[in-house]
């Protein structure tokens, strides 16, 4: 119920080329898939020109906890809404 009204993602990387994002997704999925449930390639929006590699949608609390764990493993991440 909370996930429906409040969707956040853990953004791991951004690329100009979809091919590069696909490669990164495969690598990050194998490394962090259990923590993030799923790693997805998110196409660019009209305002954002980059293709991003992010977690599946989750609550803000879960996204912040997952990103905190990733940062301890020296993996760049950012919690984003949407």
Secondary structure, DSSP 8 states (H G I E B T S, - for coil): -HHHH--EEEEEEEESSHHHHHHHHHHHHHHHHHHHS-EEEE---SS--SEEEEE--B-HHHHHHHHHHHHHTT---EEEE-
